Amino acid sequence: MGIAAFFCGLLLCVMGFGRWHETGSPWWLAGTLVLLALVLIGGITGGGKKKTG
C-alpha cells in the first residue's frame, strides 16, 4: 500500500466518521470502521519488504 493510498484511506475514514455524526446512521459507522481496519492492516502489512536470497 502506497503512502498516498494510506492517507486517502485515513481521509475517507475521517469523512465517514463525520457523516456518521451528522446522520446517526449505523451504516456509516460500520462502513467507516471496516475501512479503517483495512487501512490499518494494509499499512502494517504493506510496509515491509521481503528479502530474497
For each residue, the residues with C-beta under 8 A, 3 or more apart:
1: 5 6 42 43 46 47
2: 5 6
3: 6 7
4: 7 8
5: 1 2 8 9 42
6: 1 2 3 9 10 39 42 43
7: 3 4 10 11
8: 4 5 11 12
9: 5 6 12 13 35 36 38 39 42
10: 6 7 13 14 39
11: 7 8 14 15
12: 8 9 15 16 32 35
13: 9 10 16 17 32 35 36 39
14: 10 11 17 18
15: 11 12 18 19
16: 12 13 19 20 28 29 31 32 35
17: 13 14 20 21 28 29 32
18: 14 15 21 22
19: 15 16 22 23 25 28 32
20: 16 17 23 24 25 28 29 32
21: 17 18 24
22: 18 19
23: 19 20 28
24: 20 21
25: 19 20 28 29
26: 29 30
27: 30 31
28: 16 17 19 20 23 25 31 32
29: 16 17 20 25 26 32 33
30: 26 27 33 34
31: 16 27 28 34 35
32: 12 13 16 17 19 20 28 29 35 36
33: 29 30 36 37
34: 30 31 37 38
35: 9 12 13 16 31 32 38 39
36: 9 13 32 33 39 40
37: 33 34 40 41
38: 9 34 35 41 42
39: 6 9 10 13 35 36 42 43
40: 36 37 43 44
41: 37 38 44 45
42: 1 5 6 9 38 39 45 46
43: 1 6 39 40 46 47
44: 40 41 47
45: 41 42 48
46: 1 42 43
47: 1 43 44
48: 45
49:
50:
51:
52:
53:
